[in-house]
Amino acid sequence: MRNLPKNLPQLPDDAAMNTSAERITQVREYAITTALFGGGVEPSQADPITVVRATAVRGHLRFWWRATRGGRYSSLRDMQAAEDAIWGTAATPNGKVGQSAVWVEVVVLERGEPLTVRWYKQKELQPPSADVGNPSSPLSYVAFPLREEKDDMGRTKPQPVLSKVRFAVIFSYVEEVEVPTLSKRLAVAKELSAALWAWETFGGIGGRTRRGFGALRCEHIDGQPNTDLPDKTEKQVFRWLTRKLEEYEVTQRSLTQDNVPLLPTVLDANSCWVGHIANNGHHAAPVAEQAAMDTWVGLFNKMKAFRQQRPSTRPPGRNQWPEPDEIRRLADTHTTAHAPISKIRKFPRAAFGLPIQFEFKKDDIKVHPPDPRGKNLLQPKQDNKVLERFASPLILKPLACSDGVIGLALILDNTAVPTTLSIETSRGEKDVSSELTPAEANSILNVNGKTKKPLLGRETDVLKAFLRFLQK
């Protein structure tokens, strides 16, 4: 165990909870096994003072409480009442703040250091670089928001990506909390335990956690090593996950409200994949040769192979997914070599999350006639209103085990892609769809192997097809 600072924050007597009840305190120590992206007050920026903030931890725990315990409630109103009783509410117009049953404090043990990666360029291994968003970086496919930018003075902006971060979280909570509208009392320890397990298992800290940034390993609980981790075999991990779903009553589903992300009630080939995966791409692994980082890179190399179905020729051939050709049709422009050939007029990769920018190669927008110019932004739409984002239901991360790590992919329930999407091309906004028919799904080919085969088969759910792709 790493020694905690002697001057730990003292829990205030009025720590936003029922002070007439006895409090229970627990200290959990964490290591970030991948990299911390953002996590500060400003989006996508590291916090210059605290690195990991208590408010961020509370936000993540609140989400994962909903994902584990929220499905037991028959209505969104009942779920919200229980959530507010445990986690508190914001100030009302009259200034009243709902008390929280859980108080959180963070102590940063190691502030970390800038993550550096290296890659091959023209068959030569490049020196370590902190530009993890560089298109040649092994992390670029999930770190594209981090591509280096210059400020007004031409200086490179600092990268908000840290590795080797360690921190402790001090929890203080009351034994029970009353939910007046439900006429019941909740055992706070069980509610908190469920949220902690889900956060540590499927979530993380900072931004882009659904793509593995900020993945956690809980190392110590109240000074003792954390022993509640599975062995790194597929069978043991599935058994452990299933037992936890039953223990926290995730399997008891009553909520029918849409768009409340929940953990699946059953783990099977349609909801979860667990396995060992090698970083066997053409890029080098991150400088820190750790199993978690290797597994992480291997996972999104797989995702890249699935999402970028182009023949591995020089130059690469045409993309087998239908979106580029449909954008060419909607914008009514294409190069002489890129006449649309796909018959599918859909945007199925929206299932991975929105928005998506479809930017065509610079060389192809400079010729005449050109491929579509601009960002060609695909966004969700609801009630005739374009929304900013649709969070990806897919979680990809290295899962901490008792003897190492294993790859994990999971699809959250209750997170369907909006039926209507909006694409903005040079010809204006158009309503489009992502929903494939079985015949359309079967026509999208996997061209990365020796022979061309259907990538999805007749599976119209793109994320379920991706889980099966991971098994190959």
C-alpha positions as CSV (number, residue, x, y, z in Angstrom):
1,M,0.0,0.0,0.0
2,R,1.2,3.5,-0.9
3,N,1.2,5.7,2.2
4,L,-1.5,8.3,2.2
5,P,-0.7,11.9,3.2
6,K,-0.9,12.6,6.9
7,N,-2.9,15.7,6.4
8,L,-6.0,14.1,4.8
9,P,-9.0,16.4,4.5
10,Q,-11.2,16.3,7.6
11,L,-14.8,15.5,7.1
12,P,-16.8,18.6,7.9
13,D,-19.5,18.3,10.6
14,D,-22.1,19.6,8.1
15,A,-20.8,17.6,5.1
16,A,-24.0,17.9,3.1
17,M,-25.7,14.9,4.8
18,N,-27.9,14.1,7.7
19,T,-25.6,15.0,10.6
20,S,-27.9,13.3,13.2
21,A,-26.9,9.9,11.8
22,E,-23.7,8.1,12.4
23,R,-21.3,8.2,9.4
24,I,-19.3,5.3,7.9
25,T,-16.0,6.2,6.2
26,Q,-14.1,4.2,3.5
27,V,-10.9,5.0,1.6
28,R,-10.3,3.5,-1.8
29,E,-7.0,3.9,-3.7
30,Y,-6.9,3.8,-7.5
31,A,-4.4,3.7,-10.3
32,I,-5.3,4.8,-13.8
33,T,-4.1,1.9,-16.0
34,T,-4.5,3.7,-19.4
35,A,-4.4,7.5,-19.7
36,L,-6.3,10.4,-18.2
37,F,-7.9,12.6,-20.9
38,G,-9.3,15.9,-19.6
39,G,-11.0,15.7,-16.2
40,G,-10.7,19.4,-15.5
41,V,-13.3,22.1,-15.3
42,E,-12.9,23.0,-19.0
43,P,-13.9,20.2,-21.4
44,S,-11.0,18.1,-22.7
45,Q,-8.6,19.9,-20.5
46,A,-6.7,18.4,-17.5
47,D,-7.2,20.1,-14.2
48,P,-4.0,22.1,-13.5
49,I,-4.5,21.9,-9.7
50,T,-6.3,18.7,-8.6
51,V,-5.9,16.3,-11.7
52,V,-8.8,14.3,-10.4
53,R,-11.8,16.2,-8.9
54,A,-14.3,15.1,-6.3
55,T,-17.2,16.5,-8.4
56,A,-16.1,14.4,-11.4
57,V,-16.0,11.2,-9.2
58,R,-19.5,12.0,-7.9
59,G,-20.8,12.5,-11.5
60,H,-19.4,9.2,-12.6
61,L,-20.8,7.4,-9.6
62,R,-24.2,9.0,-10.1
63,F,-24.3,7.7,-13.7
64,W,-23.2,4.2,-12.7
65,W,-25.7,4.1,-9.8
66,R,-28.4,4.7,-12.4
67,A,-27.0,2.0,-14.7
68,T,-27.0,-0.6,-11.9
69,R,-29.8,0.3,-9.6
70,G,-32.0,2.5,-11.7
71,G,-33.6,-0.3,-13.6
72,R,-35.4,-1.7,-10.5
73,Y,-37.8,1.3,-10.4
74,S,-41.0,1.3,-12.4
75,S,-40.8,4.9,-13.4
76,L,-38.3,7.6,-14.1
77,R,-39.8,9.7,-11.3
78,D,-39.3,7.0,-8.7
79,M,-35.7,6.4,-9.9
80,Q,-35.0,10.1,-9.7
81,A,-36.4,10.3,-6.2
82,A,-34.1,7.5,-5.0
83,E,-31.1,9.0,-6.9
84,D,-31.7,12.4,-5.3
85,A,-32.0,11.0,-1.8
86,I,-28.6,9.2,-2.2
87,W,-26.6,11.8,-4.3
88,G,-28.3,15.0,-3.5
89,T,-29.9,17.7,-5.7
90,A,-28.8,21.0,-7.1
91,A,-30.1,24.3,-5.6
92,T,-33.7,25.1,-6.2
93,P,-34.9,28.6,-7.2
94,N,-35.4,29.3,-3.5
95,G,-31.8,28.4,-2.7
96,K,-32.5,25.0,-1.1
97,V,-30.0,22.3,-1.8
98,G,-31.0,18.6,-1.5
99,Q,-28.7,16.9,1.0
100,S,-26.5,14.0,-0.1
101,A,-26.1,10.8,1.8
102,V,-22.6,10.3,0.4
103,W,-19.7,12.8,0.8
104,V,-16.7,12.5,-1.5
105,E,-13.1,13.8,-1.1
106,V,-10.2,13.1,-3.5
107,V,-6.5,13.0,-2.5
108,V,-4.1,12.9,-5.5
109,L,-1.2,10.5,-4.7
110,E,0.7,10.8,-8.0
111,R,0.0,13.6,-10.4
112,G,1.3,11.5,-13.3
113,E,3.3,12.5,-16.3
114,P,2.5,13.3,-20.0
115,L,1.8,10.1,-21.9
116,T,4.3,9.4,-24.7
117,V,3.8,7.0,-27.5
118,R,5.9,6.0,-30.5
119,W,5.1,4.6,-33.9
120,Y,6.7,3.4,-37.1
121,K,6.9,5.9,-40.0
122,Q,8.4,4.7,-43.3
123,K,9.4,1.5,-41.5
124,E,11.5,3.5,-38.9
125,L,10.6,3.6,-35.2
126,Q,10.0,7.2,-34.3
127,P,11.2,8.7,-31.0
128,P,8.6,9.0,-28.1
129,S,6.1,11.8,-28.6
130,A,3.3,13.3,-26.5
131,D,1.3,14.0,-29.6
132,V,-1.0,11.0,-29.0
133,G,-3.6,12.4,-31.4
134,N,-1.2,12.4,-34.4
135,P,-2.7,10.4,-37.3
136,S,0.3,8.0,-37.1
137,S,0.0,7.5,-33.3
138,P,-1.2,4.0,-32.1
139,L,-3.8,5.9,-30.1
140,S,-5.0,8.2,-32.9
141,Y,-8.3,6.4,-33.6
142,V,-9.7,7.1,-30.2
143,A,-7.6,10.2,-29.4
144,F,-8.4,12.2,-32.5
145,P,-9.7,15.2,-30.3
146,L,-6.1,15.5,-29.1
147,R,-4.3,16.3,-32.3
148,E,-1.8,19.0,-31.6
149,E,-3.0,22.5,-32.4
150,K,-1.1,25.8,-32.5
151,D,-2.0,28.9,-30.5
152,D,-2.1,32.4,-32.0
153,M,1.7,32.6,-31.4
154,G,2.4,29.4,-33.3
155,R,3.2,27.5,-30.1
156,T,2.0,24.0,-29.6
157,K,-0.8,23.7,-27.1
158,P,-0.2,21.3,-24.2
159,Q,-1.7,17.9,-24.5
160,P,-4.2,17.0,-21.7
161,V,-3.2,13.4,-21.5
162,L,-1.5,11.9,-18.4
163,S,-0.3,8.5,-17.5
164,K,0.7,7.0,-14.1
165,V,-1.9,8.9,-12.2
166,R,-2.8,7.5,-8.7
167,F,-5.4,8.9,-6.3
168,A,-7.5,8.0,-3.3
169,V,-11.2,8.7,-2.7
170,I,-12.5,9.1,0.8
171,F,-16.2,8.3,1.1
172,S,-18.3,9.2,4.1
173,Y,-21.9,8.1,4.2
174,V,-24.9,7.5,6.5
175,E,-26.2,4.0,7.1
176,E,-29.7,4.6,5.6
177,V,-31.5,7.3,3.7
178,E,-35.2,7.9,3.5
179,V,-37.0,8.4,0.2
180,P,-40.3,10.0,1.3
181,T,-42.2,9.8,-2.0
182,L,-41.5,6.0,-2.1
183,S,-42.2,5.5,1.6
184,K,-39.0,3.4,1.9
185,R,-35.4,3.6,3.3
186,L,-32.4,2.6,1.3
187,A,-29.2,1.0,2.7
188,V,-26.6,3.5,1.5
189,A,-23.7,1.1,1.7
190,K,-25.3,-1.3,-0.9
191,E,-26.3,1.6,-3.2
192,L,-22.8,3.0,-3.1
193,S,-21.2,-0.4,-3.5
194,A,-23.1,-1.0,-6.7
195,A,-22.1,2.3,-8.1
196,L,-18.5,1.8,-7.2
197,W,-18.3,-1.7,-8.7
198,A,-19.8,-0.5,-12.0
199,W,-17.6,2.6,-12.1
200,E,-14.5,0.6,-11.5
201,T,-15.5,-2.2,-13.9
202,F,-17.0,-0.4,-16.8
203,G,-16.2,3.2,-16.4
204,G,-13.2,5.4,-15.5
205,I,-12.3,9.0,-14.7
206,G,-11.9,12.0,-17.0
207,G,-13.2,12.1,-20.6
208,R,-13.8,9.4,-23.3
209,T,-14.1,6.7,-20.7
210,R,-16.3,4.6,-23.0
211,R,-13.2,4.2,-25.2
212,G,-11.0,3.2,-22.3
213,F,-9.5,6.5,-21.2
214,G,-9.1,6.8,-17.5
215,A,-9.6,3.0,-16.8
216,L,-9.2,2.2,-13.2
217,R,-7.7,-0.5,-10.9
218,C,-8.9,-0.3,-7.3
219,E,-5.7,-1.3,-5.5
220,H,-6.6,-0.9,-1.8
221,I,-9.7,-0.5,0.3
222,D,-9.2,0.9,3.8
223,G,-5.5,0.1,3.6
224,Q,-6.0,-3.6,2.6
225,P,-5.3,-5.0,-0.9
226,N,-8.4,-5.2,-3.0
227,T,-9.1,-9.0,-3.5
228,D,-12.5,-8.7,-5.2
229,L,-11.2,-9.1,-8.7
230,P,-11.5,-12.0,-11.1
231,D,-8.7,-14.1,-12.5
232,K,-7.9,-13.1,-16.1
233,T,-9.7,-16.0,-17.8
234,E,-12.8,-15.5,-19.9
235,K,-14.7,-18.0,-17.9
236,Q,-13.8,-16.5,-14.5
237,V,-14.5,-13.0,-15.7
238,F,-17.9,-13.9,-17.1
239,R,-18.7,-15.8,-13.9
240,W,-17.6,-12.8,-11.7
241,L,-19.6,-10.3,-13.8
242,T,-22.7,-12.4,-13.7
243,R,-22.5,-12.8,-10.0
244,K,-22.2,-9.1,-9.5
245,L,-25.2,-8.4,-11.7
246,E,-27.2,-10.7,-9.5
247,E,-25.8,-9.3,-6.3
248,Y,-26.7,-5.7,-7.2
249,E,-30.1,-6.7,-8.6
250,V,-29.3,-5.5,-12.1
251,T,-31.2,-8.6,-13.3
252,Q,-34.4,-7.1,-11.8
253,R,-35.6,-4.8,-14.6
254,S,-38.8,-2.8,-14.2
255,L,-38.0,0.5,-15.8
256,T,-39.4,0.9,-19.4
257,Q,-38.3,4.5,-19.9
258,D,-36.1,4.9,-23.0
259,N,-32.7,6.6,-23.1
260,V,-31.7,5.7,-19.5
261,P,-28.4,3.7,-20.1
262,L,-28.5,0.5,-18.1
263,L,-26.2,-2.5,-17.7
264,P,-27.6,-5.5,-19.5
265,T,-29.5,-7.9,-17.4
266,V,-27.9,-10.9,-19.1
267,L,-24.3,-11.2,-20.4
268,D,-24.2,-13.1,-23.7
269,A,-22.7,-12.8,-27.2
270,N,-25.2,-10.0,-27.9
271,S,-24.2,-7.8,-25.0
272,C,-20.6,-8.5,-23.8
273,W,-17.3,-9.8,-25.1
274,V,-14.3,-10.7,-22.9
275,G,-11.0,-11.9,-24.2
276,H,-7.3,-11.5,-24.6
277,I,-6.3,-9.4,-27.5
278,A,-2.9,-8.6,-28.9
279,N,-1.7,-5.2,-30.1
280,N,-0.6,-6.7,-33.5
281,G,-1.2,-3.6,-35.5
282,H,1.5,-2.0,-37.7
283,H,2.1,0.7,-35.0
284,A,4.3,0.2,-32.0
285,A,2.8,-0.1,-28.6
286,P,3.0,2.9,-26.2
287,V,6.4,3.5,-24.6
288,A,5.1,2.2,-21.3
289,E,5.0,-1.5,-22.2
290,Q,2.2,-2.5,-19.9
291,A,-0.4,-5.2,-20.4
292,A,-3.3,-2.7,-19.9
293,M,-2.0,-0.3,-22.6
294,D,-1.3,-3.2,-25.0
295,T,-4.8,-4.6,-24.5
296,W,-6.3,-1.1,-24.9
297,V,-4.5,-0.5,-28.2
298,G,-5.4,-3.9,-29.4
299,L,-9.1,-3.2,-28.8
300,F,-9.4,-0.1,-30.8
301,N,-7.2,-1.6,-33.6
302,K,-10.0,-4.1,-33.8
303,M,-12.6,-1.3,-33.8
304,K,-10.7,0.5,-36.5
305,A,-10.5,-2.7,-38.6
306,F,-14.3,-3.1,-38.3
307,R,-15.2,0.5,-39.0
308,Q,-12.7,1.1,-41.8
309,Q,-13.5,-1.6,-44.3
310,R,-11.1,-0.7,-47.1
311,P,-8.8,-3.1,-49.0
312,S,-5.3,-2.9,-47.7
313,T,-3.8,-1.9,-51.0
314,R,-1.6,1.1,-51.8
315,P,-3.5,3.4,-52.1
316,P,-6.4,1.9,-50.0
317,G,-9.4,0.9,-52.0
318,R,-13.0,2.1,-51.6
319,N,-14.7,2.0,-48.2
320,Q,-17.3,-0.8,-48.0
321,W,-19.5,1.1,-45.6
322,P,-22.2,3.1,-47.4
323,E,-21.9,6.5,-45.8
324,P,-19.3,8.1,-48.1
325,D,-21.2,7.2,-51.2
326,E,-24.5,8.5,-49.7
327,I,-22.8,11.8,-48.9
328,R,-21.6,12.0,-52.5
329,R,-25.2,11.5,-53.6
330,L,-26.6,14.1,-51.2
331,A,-24.0,16.7,-52.0
332,D,-24.3,15.8,-55.7
333,T,-20.6,15.7,-56.3
334,H,-17.8,13.2,-56.6
335,T,-14.5,12.7,-58.3
336,T,-14.3,10.9,-61.6
337,A,-12.9,7.8,-59.8
338,H,-15.5,7.8,-57.0
339,A,-18.9,7.5,-58.6
340,P,-21.2,6.1,-55.9
341,I,-21.4,2.3,-56.1
342,S,-23.1,1.4,-52.8
343,K,-26.8,0.9,-53.1
344,I,-27.4,1.4,-49.3
345,R,-28.7,4.9,-48.5
346,K,-28.1,4.7,-44.8
347,F,-25.6,5.7,-42.1
348,P,-25.2,2.6,-40.0
349,R,-22.0,3.6,-38.2
350,A,-24.1,6.1,-36.2
351,A,-24.5,3.2,-33.8
352,F,-21.0,3.9,-32.5
353,G,-22.0,7.3,-31.3
354,L,-22.6,10.8,-32.7
355,P,-21.7,13.3,-34.0
356,I,-19.5,11.9,-36.8
357,Q,-17.6,14.1,-39.3
358,F,-17.1,12.6,-42.7
359,E,-14.2,14.6,-44.2
360,F,-12.9,13.5,-47.6
361,K,-9.3,13.4,-48.5
362,K,-7.7,16.8,-49.3
363,D,-6.5,15.6,-52.7
364,D,-10.0,14.5,-53.6
365,I,-11.6,17.8,-52.8
366,K,-9.1,19.9,-54.8
367,V,-9.8,18.2,-58.2
368,H,-12.7,18.9,-60.5
369,P,-15.2,17.5,-60.1
370,P,-14.4,17.1,-56.3
371,D,-15.6,14.8,-53.6
372,P,-17.8,16.6,-51.0
373,R,-16.1,19.5,-49.2
374,G,-16.6,20.5,-45.6
375,K,-17.2,18.4,-42.5
376,N,-20.4,16.6,-43.6
377,L,-21.6,16.4,-39.9
378,L,-23.9,13.6,-38.9
379,Q,-26.0,14.3,-35.8
380,P,-29.0,12.8,-34.0
381,K,-32.4,14.4,-34.4
382,Q,-35.5,14.3,-32.2
383,D,-38.8,16.1,-32.5
384,N,-37.5,18.0,-35.5
385,K,-34.6,19.4,-33.5
386,V,-30.9,18.6,-34.2
387,L,-29.1,17.4,-31.1
388,E,-25.4,17.8,-30.2
389,R,-24.6,14.2,-29.5
390,F,-25.7,10.6,-29.0
391,A,-23.3,8.9,-26.5
392,S,-21.9,5.7,-27.7
393,P,-23.5,2.6,-26.1
394,L,-20.3,0.7,-26.6
395,I,-17.7,0.4,-23.9
396,L,-14.1,-0.7,-24.7
397,K,-11.5,-1.0,-22.1
398,P,-8.9,-3.2,-20.4
399,L,-10.5,-4.8,-17.3
400,A,-8.3,-5.0,-14.2
401,C,-8.0,-8.6,-12.9
402,S,-6.3,-10.2,-9.9
403,D,-3.4,-11.3,-12.1
404,G,-3.4,-8.8,-14.9
405,V,-5.9,-7.5,-17.4
406,I,-8.3,-8.7,-20.0
407,G,-10.1,-7.0,-22.9
408,L,-13.8,-6.0,-22.3
409,A,-16.5,-4.8,-24.6
410,L,-20.0,-4.1,-23.4
411,I,-23.1,-2.7,-25.0
412,L,-25.3,-0.6,-22.6
413,D,-29.0,-1.3,-22.7
414,N,-31.7,1.2,-23.4
415,T,-29.5,3.3,-25.7
416,A,-31.0,2.9,-29.2
417,V,-29.8,5.2,-32.0
418,P,-32.4,7.9,-32.8
419,T,-34.6,6.8,-35.7
420,T,-33.9,10.1,-37.5
421,L,-30.5,11.6,-38.1
422,S,-29.4,14.8,-39.7
423,I,-26.5,15.2,-42.2
424,E,-25.2,18.6,-43.1
425,T,-23.6,18.7,-46.6
426,S,-22.8,21.6,-49.0
427,R,-26.3,21.2,-50.2
428,G,-27.9,21.8,-46.8
429,E,-29.4,19.6,-44.1
430,K,-31.1,16.3,-44.9
431,D,-32.9,13.7,-42.7
432,V,-31.4,10.3,-43.0
433,S,-31.5,6.9,-41.2
434,S,-29.1,4.4,-39.8
435,E,-31.4,1.4,-39.8
436,L,-30.3,-1.5,-42.1
437,T,-32.5,-4.2,-43.5
438,P,-31.1,-7.8,-43.3
439,A,-30.3,-7.7,-47.0
440,E,-28.5,-4.4,-46.7
441,A,-26.5,-5.6,-43.7
442,N,-25.5,-8.7,-45.7
443,S,-24.1,-6.7,-48.6
444,I,-21.5,-4.8,-46.5
445,L,-18.3,-6.8,-47.0
446,N,-15.3,-7.5,-44.9
447,V,-12.4,-6.9,-47.3
448,N,-9.5,-7.2,-44.8
449,G,-9.1,-10.9,-45.1
450,K,-8.0,-13.1,-48.0
451,T,-11.5,-13.4,-49.3
452,K,-14.4,-11.0,-49.3
453,K,-17.1,-12.1,-46.8
454,P,-20.2,-10.3,-45.4
455,L,-19.0,-8.2,-42.4
456,L,-22.3,-8.2,-40.6
457,G,-24.0,-11.2,-42.0
458,R,-27.7,-10.5,-41.8
459,E,-27.3,-8.8,-38.4
460,T,-28.9,-5.3,-38.5
461,D,-27.5,-4.3,-35.1
462,V,-24.0,-3.0,-35.9
463,L,-22.7,-3.2,-32.3
464,K,-23.8,-6.8,-31.9
465,A,-22.0,-7.6,-35.2
466,F,-18.9,-5.9,-33.8
467,L,-18.9,-8.1,-30.7
468,R,-18.9,-11.1,-33.0
469,F,-16.1,-9.6,-35.0
470,L,-14.0,-9.4,-31.8
471,Q,-14.4,-13.2,-31.4
472,K,-12.6,-13.8,-34.7
